[in-house]
Each structure stands twice: as structure tokens, then as C-alpha cells.
Amino acid sequence: MRLKLLCITFLFSVNFYSQIDPVLLKRTSKDSTKQALNMDAVYNRPFLNIGKTPIAVGGYLEANWQRLSTDGVSEGHQFQARRLTIFMSSAISKRVKFLSEIEFEEGGKEIAIEFASVDVEFNPLVNFRGGIIMNPIGAFNQNHDGPKWEFTDRPISATQMLPSTFSNAGAGLFGKKYSNNWMIGYEAYFSGSFDNSIIENTENKTFLPAAKNNPERFEEINSGTPLFTGKIAIRNSKIGELGLSYMGGVFNKYQDDGVIIDEKRRVDVFAIDFNTTLPKVKTFITGEWAWIKVDVPKTYGQQFGNKQFGGFMDVVQPILKKNILGWENAVLNIACRVEYVDWNVGTFKETGGNIGEDIWSIMPALSFRPTSQTVFRLNYRFQKQTDILGNPPATTAGFNIGISTYF
């Protein structure tokens, strides 16, 4: 109910500001293809400043058509309004600012506050952040805006193994330091955590994204122990960026009214991410890989894996950059994404045979950017998924055509 009231308030404010003389509206442009630390992604967006007020608004839209088939069976043509995201920010005072991100998914079927934080700068190396934060595990969880990517689908490893976009109520510190061609940044937060749903869910497997279905995680921690997420990233302007991150904590309710009812069970995630742009040819390469370890009770079946592994890599090559149909510096790209996820790393106790439950996919793409803030995307997906018993994989193939743009 409170979220609905917030959305109504935002819509009212948009209507109010729509009465302002357009001369007072000033666009703060951002290049969505420009390289920066991934931790800067929440602010590295185009905003519309309203007159002399400290308030700025913005957002992005993602929509697409797709036709996919699995083993020859298809649901036909599908049009999808995947998400509409609204940004609101304010410079409250000197070195104090606020930013929020509200996302409407599937035509408004799901509404979520993905980010709502107050940042206070004490020093470039010491900044406080508190509110609803995006846990900095890997790169995609923070740097997920549709217009920044050449693919209509988000990476499988980021959304079906890791729980992107994963946000929690929490607080912590972050900072950056620059020196010539180098920059280094860090983030460290304590926040809300996972719960028993990661091993008790309709997927009938260890599935971290199931925790997102629990709205109470913004009000209470199931285990009573906060989740820690930390990341360190280093970038060289000529080489690229490397990020190392960790997220972990107790997820189960191990005591009730002071009575111990179970042992503490942990979930731990390690991730590495990298991105670079090759000189001269301007080839952009980005990737993210993660390892997950979950303390699954011994009474659970072997379909609940205690180890998971997966990741993706994108390669984007500009092939044409010129004035096209009046758009200056329009860019045509070819791209390809390869991805892999194993939800159950290990072997069966009885036979020693490999446990299945894995997926791999390759997705060639063609994208057109009339400006850096808007992208038209044509993708073809070829994917094979194996069940837990290692039966012949199910093959999925088909096309996606979509558009994503900031506004």
C-alpha cells in the first residue's frame, strides 16, 4: 500500500512539473556506453533537472518482441513490456544526496523499490550510504540498465543463479581514489539477508532468486544476522576494470525465542567481473563469473545443490559509426554473448555420476544506437539445458527484437 502511495505521489509530481515552462528543464546527459567503475552505475545516468530546484528525474524503458521454441514447441509471437524504471534524485545539501530507483515490471504486474539511499560524503574515500541498497555482488546487479546492453535478455547467471536485481535495507561505506590512469574503489555493506526459501521453493532446487519473493526482508532478517557484501574494484584507463566481490551470511532461522532449533547455515558467494575496450578496434568485452556455496541440510535430497557456478561474457564490436538518417555519430554493432550455469556442481553419492541441472547459451546480436542513450536490438538465442539426471538436453532457439532507451 505504501509503495502504491509513493507511485501516486511521483505521478502527481510529474504532472505538476509538466506545467513548468520547458525552458526551465535542463537535461543532464550521460553516455550510457562510457566506461566508469561499475559502482558508479547508480549515478551514471541521464537526468532531467527541474529549474533551479535540487531535484532531477529520469528513467528507462525496455520492450521487445520474441518468438522462441523449445524442442520444436513454441508459444508463438510474444510482445513484452519488460520494465519501466523511474529515477529520482536530490542534492539535499553539501555532500548529502538522495537517489531512488523504482521499477515497474511486466506492465506493472510487479512494482519494486530497487534503490533508495542517502549518501553522505565525509571524504572521497569515506562515504556513508544507508537505505535500500543494491548489494554489490559481481557487476550486473548494480550496472543493469537496459540501454547499456546490446541484448534484450538479462544474463541467466545474473538472474537465475544470482538474484539480480537484489536489493535490501542496509547501510555501509564506499569510496574511490584516483591516481593518473588508475582508479580504485570499494564498497562494504551490512544489510537484510536471504531466508529458507533459497532451499524451500517451487523450483525444487537451491535457488537464490527465490529470496526476492519475500517482501519482509526489508523489515526483518530471517536469521537475525545481517548479510555482508563487500567489493573492491580497480580500473586502468588503458587496460580496463577488474572487480572482486563477496556476499555471505547466515540464512536460516536457527533460533526461536532464544531456543536453538537448528545449526547456523550459511550462504557464501564469490564473484569476479572484468570489462575492457580494446584500443583501435574499439571492441568492448565484459564478463562476470560467480561461485556459490550453500549449507544444505543433509536430510535434503541431492537435487538441492550445495555448490553452484556460472557466468557470462559479452563481446561488442562497432562496425559502423557515422551520420545516419540525421543522427550524428550513430553506431551499428555486432555482438555475442556466451553464458553457462551449473545449479548443482558435484556427483551423485550412489553412482558417482555427474549431477546435471546445467544450461549453456550463445546469443549473437545486431544492435543500432542512434544515440548512446537508445538501442535497437536484434538477438538470436541458441540454448541447451540438461536436467538433474543428465537426460538429452532441451534445445531452445529463437529471435528477439527490442528497444531500450533512457528518457
C-alpha positions, 0 to 999 in steps of 0.5 A, spaced: 500 500 500 505 504 501 509 503 495 502 504 491 502 511 495 509 513 493 507 511 485 501 516 486 505 521 489 511 521 483 505 521 478 502 527 481 509 530 481 510 529 474 504 532 472 505 538 476 512 539 473 509 538 466 506 545 467 513 548 468 515 552 462 520 547 458 525 552 458 526 551 465 528 543 464 535 542 463 537 535 461 543 532 464 546 527 459 550 521 460 553 516 455 550 510 457 556 506 453 562 510 457 566 506 461 566 508 469 567 503 475 561 499 475 559 502 482 558 508 479 552 505 475 547 508 480 549 515 478 551 514 471 545 516 468 541 521 464 537 526 468 532 531 467 533 537 472 527 541 474 529 549 474 533 551 479 530 546 484 535 540 487 531 535 484 532 531 477 528 525 474 529 520 469 528 513 467 528 507 462 524 503 458 525 496 455 520 492 450 521 487 445 518 482 441 520 474 441 518 468 438 522 462 441 521 454 441 523 449 445 524 442 442 520 444 436 514 447 441 513 454 441 508 459 444 508 463 438 509 471 437 510 474 444 510 482 445 513 484 452 513 490 456 519 488 460 520 494 465 519 501 466 524 504 471 523 511 474 529 515 477 529 520 482 534 524 485 536 530 490 542 534 492 539 535 499 545 539 501 553 539 501 555 532 500 548 529 502 544 526 496 538 522 495 537 517 489 531 512 488 530 507 483 523 504 482 521 499 477 515 497 474 515 490 471 511 486 466 506 492 465 506 493 472 504 486 474 510 487 479 512 494 482 519 494 486 523 499 490 530 497 487 534 503 490 533 508 495 539 511 499 542 517 502 549 518 501 553 522 505 560 524 503 565 525 509 571 524 504 572 521 497 574 515 500 569 515 506 562 515 504 556 513 508 550 510 504 544 507 508 537 505 505 535 500 500 541 498 497 543 494 491 548 489 494 554 489 490 555 482 488 559 481 481 557 487 476 550 486 473 546 487 479 548 494 480 550 496 472 543 493 469 540 498 465 537 496 459 540 501 454 547 499 456 546 492 453 546 490 446 541 484 448 534 484 450 535 478 455 538 479 462 544 474 463 541 467 466 547 467 471 545 474 473 538 472 474 537 465 475 543 463 479 544 470 482 538 474 484 539 480 480 536 485 481 537 484 489 536 489 493 535 490 501 535 495 507 542 496 509 547 501 510 555 501 509 561 505 506 564 506 499 569 510 496 574 511 490 581 514 489 584 516 483 591 516 481 593 518 473 590 512 469 588 508 475 582 508 479 580 504 485 574 503 489 570 499 494 564 498 497 562 494 504 555 493 506 551 490 512 544 489 510 537 484 510 539 477 508 536 471 504 531 466 508 529 458 507 526 459 501 533 459 497 532 451 499 524 451 500 521 453 493 517 451 487 523 450 483 525 444 487 532 446 487 537 451 491 535 457 488 537 464 490 532 468 486 527 465 490 529 470 496 526 476 492 519 473 493 519 475 500 517 482 501 519 482 509 526 482 508 526 489 508 523 489 515 526 483 518 532 478 517 530 471 517 536 469 521 537 475 525 544 476 522 545 481 517 548 479 510 555 482 508 557 484 501 563 487 500 567 489 493 573 492 491 574 494 484 580 497 480 580 500 473 586 502 468 584 507 463 588 503 458 587 496 460 580 496 463 576 494 470 577 488 474 572 487 480 572 482 486 566 481 490 563 477 496 556 476 499 555 471 505 551 470 511 547 466 515 540 464 512 536 460 516 532 461 522 536 457 527 533 460 533 526 461 536 525 465 542 532 464 544 531 456 543 536 453 538 532 449 533 537 448 528 545 449 526 547 456 523 547 455 515 550 459 511 550 462 504 557 464 501 558 467 494 564 469 490 564 473 484 569 476 479 567 481 473 572 484 468 570 489 462 575 492 457 575 496 450 580 494 446 584 500 443 583 501 435 578 496 434 574 499 439 571 492 441 568 492 448 568 485 452 565 484 459 564 478 463 562 476 470 563 469 473 560 467 480 561 461 485 556 459 490 556 455 496 550 453 500 549 449 507 544 444 505 541 440 510 543 433 509 536 430 510 535 434 503 535 430 497 541 431 492 537 435 487 538 441 492 545 443 490 550 445 495 555 448 490 553 452 484 557 456 478 556 460 472 557 466 468 557 470 462 561 474 457 559 479 452 563 481 446 561 488 442 564 490 436 562 497 432 562 496 425 559 502 423 559 509 426 557 515 422 551 520 420 545 516 419 538 518 417 540 525 421 543 522 427 550 524 428 555 519 430 550 513 430 553 506 431 551 499 428 554 493 432 555 486 432 555 482 438 555 475 442 554 473 448 556 466 451 553 464 458 553 457 462 550 455 469 551 449 473 545 449 479 548 443 482 556 442 481 558 435 484 556 427 483 551 423 485 553 419 492 550 412 489 553 412 482 558 417 482 555 420 476 555 427 474 549 431 477 546 435 471 541 441 472 546 445 467 544 450 461 549 453 456 547 459 451 550 463 445 546 469 443 549 473 437 546 480 436 545 486 431 544 492 435 543 500 432 544 506 437 542 512 434 544 515 440 548 512 446 542 513 450 537 508 445 538 501 442 535 497 437 536 490 438 536 484 434 538 477 438 538 470 436 538 465 442 541 458 441 540 454 448 541 447 451 539 445 458 540 438 461 536 436 467 538 433 474 539 426 471 543 428 465 537 426 460 538 429 452 538 436 453 532 441 451 534 445 445 531 452 445 532 457 439 529 463 437 529 471 435 528 477 439 527 484 437 527 490 442 528 497 444 531 500 450 532 507 451 533 512 457 528 518 457 
